[in-house]
Amino acid sequence: MTPGCRVTMRRGAVTSTVTIVGEDEADPPAGLIAWTAPLARALDGAEPDESVELDAGGRRDTITVLAIASSD
């Protein structure tokens, strides 16, 4: 994922949207995730309707990508 991409995803029963940003713009509670964050790295290269695995603090979560949009 490149900075500026908006990703809508489902993690468990929760659907959310995050925007991939530069490290200095990151604000996870606001949905702004640094491109270097584990979540952004897990999503890198994913396509809509694809599931990826995220290792979150020793726990593996499955994330399903629902949509990807560019901010352009």
Contacts in CASP RR format, 6 or more apart in sequence:
PFRMAT RR
TARGET T0000
AUTHOR 0000-0000-0000
METHOD contacts of the structure
MODEL  1
MTPGCRVTMRRGAVTSTVTIVGEDEADPPAGLIAWTAPLARALDGAEPDE
SVELDAGGRRDTITVLAIASSD
1 7 0 8 1.000
1 20 0 8 1.000
1 35 0 8 1.000
1 40 0 8 1.000
1 43 0 8 1.000
1 44 0 8 1.000
1 45 0 8 1.000
1 46 0 8 1.000
1 68 0 8 1.000
2 20 0 8 1.000
2 35 0 8 1.000
3 20 0 8 1.000
3 21 0 8 1.000
3 22 0 8 1.000
3 35 0 8 1.000
4 19 0 8 1.000
4 20 0 8 1.000
4 21 0 8 1.000
4 70 0 8 1.000
4 71 0 8 1.000
5 19 0 8 1.000
5 20 0 8 1.000
5 68 0 8 1.000
5 69 0 8 1.000
5 70 0 8 1.000
5 71 0 8 1.000
6 17 0 8 1.000
6 18 0 8 1.000
6 19 0 8 1.000
6 20 0 8 1.000
6 67 0 8 1.000
6 68 0 8 1.000
6 69 0 8 1.000
6 70 0 8 1.000
6 71 0 8 1.000
7 17 0 8 1.000
7 18 0 8 1.000
7 19 0 8 1.000
7 20 0 8 1.000
7 43 0 8 1.000
7 46 0 8 1.000
7 65 0 8 1.000
7 67 0 8 1.000
7 68 0 8 1.000
8 15 0 8 1.000
8 16 0 8 1.000
8 17 0 8 1.000
8 65 0 8 1.000
8 66 0 8 1.000
8 67 0 8 1.000
8 68 0 8 1.000
8 69 0 8 1.000
9 15 0 8 1.000
9 16 0 8 1.000
9 17 0 8 1.000
9 18 0 8 1.000
9 43 0 8 1.000
9 63 0 8 1.000
9 64 0 8 1.000
9 65 0 8 1.000
9 66 0 8 1.000
10 63 0 8 1.000
10 64 0 8 1.000
10 66 0 8 1.000
11 54 0 8 1.000
11 61 0 8 1.000
11 62 0 8 1.000
11 63 0 8 1.000
11 64 0 8 1.000
12 61 0 8 1.000
12 62 0 8 1.000
15 66 0 8 1.000
16 31 0 8 1.000
17 31 0 8 1.000
18 31 0 8 1.000
18 32 0 8 1.000
18 33 0 8 1.000
18 39 0 8 1.000
19 31 0 8 1.000
19 32 0 8 1.000
19 33 0 8 1.000
19 71 0 8 1.000
20 33 0 8 1.000
20 34 0 8 1.000
20 35 0 8 1.000
20 40 0 8 1.000
20 43 0 8 1.000
21 32 0 8 1.000
21 33 0 8 1.000
21 34 0 8 1.000
21 35 0 8 1.000
22 34 0 8 1.000
22 35 0 8 1.000
23 34 0 8 1.000
23 35 0 8 1.000
23 36 0 8 1.000
25 32 0 8 1.000
25 34 0 8 1.000
26 32 0 8 1.000
26 33 0 8 1.000
26 34 0 8 1.000
26 37 0 8 1.000
28 37 0 8 1.000
33 39 0 8 1.000
33 40 0 8 1.000
34 40 0 8 1.000
38 54 0 8 1.000
38 55 0 8 1.000
38 56 0 8 1.000
39 54 0 8 1.000
39 63 0 8 1.000
42 52 0 8 1.000
42 53 0 8 1.000
42 54 0 8 1.000
42 55 0 8 1.000
42 63 0 8 1.000
43 52 0 8 1.000
43 63 0 8 1.000
43 65 0 8 1.000
46 52 0 8 1.000
46 65 0 8 1.000
46 68 0 8 1.000
47 65 0 8 1.000
47 68 0 8 1.000
48 65 0 8 1.000
48 66 0 8 1.000
48 67 0 8 1.000
48 68 0 8 1.000
49 64 0 8 1.000
49 65 0 8 1.000
49 66 0 8 1.000
50 64 0 8 1.000
50 65 0 8 1.000
51 62 0 8 1.000
51 63 0 8 1.000
51 64 0 8 1.000
51 65 0 8 1.000
52 62 0 8 1.000
52 63 0 8 1.000
52 65 0 8 1.000
53 60 0 8 1.000
53 61 0 8 1.000
53 62 0 8 1.000
53 63 0 8 1.000
54 60 0 8 1.000
54 61 0 8 1.000
54 62 0 8 1.000
54 63 0 8 1.000
END
